[in-house]
Amino acid sequence: MTLCKILISACLLGHAVRYDGKGKPLIHPAIDRWREEGRLVTICPELAGGMSVPRPPAEIENGMTGTDVLAGRARVLEITGCDVTEEFVAGAHRALEFAQANTCTHALLIDGSPSCGSGFIYDGAFSGKRHAGNGVTAALLIRAGIVVCSDRQVDDLDALISRT
């Protein structure tokens, strides 16, 4: 039986890669078990796209989604107004290539991120308002057939994996 691999946001493992220079470690027994089993494949798509730490916060403009960014209908903008769409798209493609090279069938990504969000993202006004939608990397992974779960769905992901 082939071991099901999981692409995981580096910040969820405590790596200080977020825009604010911090990690956001997710403590859960399943993650510990997956680490011991060698299932986890770690990446930060934003760093993979060439961004630095720390960096200004970024959101997808006008309440749009990662799918819109991939289709060229929306941009990812920093709070400074700088367009970082190219970096987000490049990071998403690198994450997909990395996931495929490591035979990842699932991904566990941090919600809210304009890159990794899978349940919600922010509305592009930097107001703290969020809406349903995917970030750029989550949208690309889903399009490629990788099952994407948010950090709030670890139990769901664990149940999915136990059936494979």
Secondary structure, 3 states (H helix, E strand, C coil): CCCCEEEEEHHHHCCCCCCCCCCCCCCCHHHHHHHHHCCEEEECHHHHCCCCCCCCCEEEHHHCCHHHHHCCCCCEEECCCCECHHHHHHHHHHHHHHHHHCCEEEEEECCECCCCCCCEEECCCCCCCEEECCCHHHHHHHHCCCEEEECCCHHHHHHHHHCC
